Amino acid sequence: MSTSLSWGDILASRADRMRASEIRELLKLLDQPDIISFAGGIPDPSLFPTKAASDATAEILGDPVRAAQAMQYSVSEGYAPLRQWIAGHMGRLGVACTADNILITNGSQQGLDFLAKLLISPGDTALVEAPTYLGALQAFNPYEPRYDRLQPEGGNVTPAEYAARAEATGGRVKFAYVVPDFANPTGETMTVAARNALLDLAGELGIAIIEDTAYEALRFEGERVTPILALDIAREGHIDKTRTVYCGTFSKTIAPAYRVGWICAAAPIISKLVLVKQAADLHSSTINQMVMQSVVASHYDAQVEAARALYRGRRDVLLAALAREMPEGVTWTKPEGGLFVWVTLPEGVDGAELLAIAIATERVAFVPGSAFFATDAKKNTIRLNFSSPNEAQINEGIKRLARLLGKM
């Protein structure tokens, strides 16, 4: 006699560690026109290179040979001309590499998932900052890691202590994950000294470094900081001897809908990641890669400059509004680039509770800071995005939020 299937009874243990993204849920609020949203870290659509993309698509599909290639299955490593362009781009960042060191991924988020799948056994330890990128935690969680706190700017425990903690729970430390440039969610940037200290720590522990660089190109002021992978190459002499895995994306500089990201790393780890890619989705969309290669080859620098100019102005408006409106006891970061400002509220103010009230009474949305902590969340924090709202919305939204905090 058959019985009705209870899906909960047959799910893998990792399913219990899968959680909905608070950010993805908040993006649904964008459909409500009266909401002023500081929630999603999404690009301004006015920046999208729609004509260049349209022209590239028409040119590709108008050529029978290229159209057949664009619509066909392809190699898992990615479209060769795009990989070659990325290798040249990495060279301009100080990372000497070839196309053999590049894997195209379905956005950098897929790269994080692949790395977690490849590196984490249940009980292994991942070193992450507090706070850190929520999407990375979502990518890592299903593989059942243990987390330990990483403090790149000082305060790390000794390598022996990290290792002992990991062994005590039946695993070992596998990697350190960082967003070194204009981090999501804080907007802060790691110094060169901190990057070198992280390489020292990783060397003593015998672990990898995952360098997530989604915002690296969006610098508004100050001097560019050398990528960790470039520092690693300088130490080791060749990229194929390095421990750093660089995750890049075109989502913040060109357009997110194409879902084109990349991993740049030593050839031995790329070859393993290619196998993961084959099993996951065979390859990223060929036509999307071909269009992206055409767009970046002719428009990348102009796109980046336009984004920097627009977002610099909005960051300045947001920082001025916070200084003008916020009550005493509220502090915030002052990023040199990226898309985010991290706000610390007075003790006792819960960001999640504030959000519920803000949406109901002031029609303002943001992301509660607790979502960005693997452990020991600081609830009196929130993340504000400045790339999506315009200047008028920023001024009005901060006025409303400050008014609510003043009442609390």
HELIX and SHEET records of a PDB file:
HELIX    1   1 TRP A    7  ILE A   10  1                                   4    
HELIX    2   2 SER A   13  ARG A   17  5                                   5    
HELIX    3   3 GLU A   22  LEU A   26  1                                   5    
HELIX    4   4 LEU A   27  ASP A   31  5                                   5    
HELIX    5   5 PRO A   45  LEU A   47  5                                   3    
HELIX    6   6 THR A   50  GLY A   62  1                                  13    
HELIX    7   7 PRO A   64  ALA A   70  1                                   7    
HELIX    8   8 ALA A   80  ARG A   92  1                                  13    
HELIX    9   9 ALA A   99  ASN A  101  5                                   3    
HELIX   10  10 GLY A  107  LEU A  119  1                                  13    
HELIX   11  11 LEU A  134  PHE A  140  1                                   7    
HELIX   12  12 ASN A  141  TYR A  143  5                                   3    
HELIX   13  13 PRO A  159  ALA A  168  1                                  10    
HELIX   14  14 VAL A  192  LEU A  205  1                                  14    
HELIX   15  15 ILE A  228  GLU A  236  1                                   9    
HELIX   16  16 ILE A  239  LYS A  241  5                                   3    
HELIX   17  17 PRO A  256  TYR A  258  5                                   3    
HELIX   18  18 ALA A  267  ASP A  281  1                                  15    
HELIX   19  19 THR A  286  GLU A  325  1                                  40    
HELIX   20  20 GLY A  351  ILE A  357  1                                   7    
HELIX   21  21 ALA A  358  GLU A  362  3                                   5    
HELIX   22  22 GLY A  369  PHE A  372  5                                   4    
HELIX   23  23 GLU A  391  LYS A  407  1                                  17    
SHEET    1   A 2 ILE A  36  SER A  37  0                                        
SHEET    2   A 2 VAL A 364  ALA A 365  1                                        
SHEET    1   B 7 ILE A 102  THR A 105  0                                        
SHEET    2   B 7 GLY A 261  CYS A 264 -1                                        
SHEET    3   B 7 THR A 244  THR A 249 -1                                        
SHEET    4   B 7 ALA A 208  ASP A 212  1                                        
SHEET    5   B 7 VAL A 173  VAL A 178  1                                        
SHEET    6   B 7 THR A 125  VAL A 128  1                                        
SHEET    7   B 7 ARG A 146  ARG A 149  1                                        
SHEET    1   C 4 THR A 331  TRP A 332  0                                        
SHEET    2   C 4 PHE A 340  THR A 344 -1                                        
SHEET    3   C 4 THR A 381  ASN A 385 -1                                        
SHEET    4   C 4 VAL A 367  PRO A 368 -1                                        
END                                                                             
